[in-house]
Amino acid sequence: MSFDGAAGLAQFARGMDVVSPDAAEFSARLALVPLVHVAMSARLQTPLTTSRTERWIAEESEGAIIFGAQNRGGVICRQGENAAVIAPGRSTLLLTDVPFVMEHPGVTEPVGLQVPLELLGVARDELVAVAALPLPDSPLTRATRTFVNHFVHEAVVDGTAGDVADVELAVLDLVRATVAQAVGRARRLEDRTLYVRSTVRDLIERRHRSPEFSVDSIARALHLSRRQLYRYFSPDEDGLADLIAERRIESARRLLLDHPHAPIGEVAASTGFANANTFRSQFVRRFGVTPTEYRREPNVAERSA
């Protein structure tokens, strides 16, 4: 994406105030690669200052951490009580739920990735203590920066992003280890439970309307066996299948009420059921009435909504 002049400056950064010494001469190029929960980016930009203020923070409910690295040019970062110059080849961390300022006095080429805090498994006060400070110039930090650089290049230039879920697991492992290093924690942060559960919910939400979607589909997307997948959930092997069925039933329930004249077979087909009989059977088991009776029973609809 290209951003030029005052109009480009106004549209350049989401969730932040942006100013430039010369808005008319402002110019930037942005490559943004979103995954499931993580987003990676690379930029080339003329001088500017970005500010994350309380106004922007109030508009977002979820906090995240930003891993930022400088390929070209230096940046002055300020967050909380910390302030530092992040030189070319160095990296830092920032929190999106705490105000910060980044000054890019010259042409800069930063890369970064943003990860929801809930996926890191790190105490927030530990992150606040190291925010806006240079990360250790270690092989691990350099590997994280190199990974982001190469992945964004391959995704944008070569069109070879690979499997999104697999890439995101690798990214999370790198970020967790880098953060653990920054806060001085010796233990490795490898617990993927929060990520796997969140990704499963997201897959069900996006794909439950497909009749081919199943527990095996989830396992393939996460590159896990069924047995490995079930370790992140209840030992009951019907648990994940029940989550899929419940989501399909809920979609069908809403469709029945929003489109009262739609044939039952069409409702079943559009919400992931193999056939109308399966839909009817599961619906009766869930609500105690058939889909047709449900439409005629406002009290049942009210109790179940």
Disulfide bonds with the S-S distance in Angstrom:
none
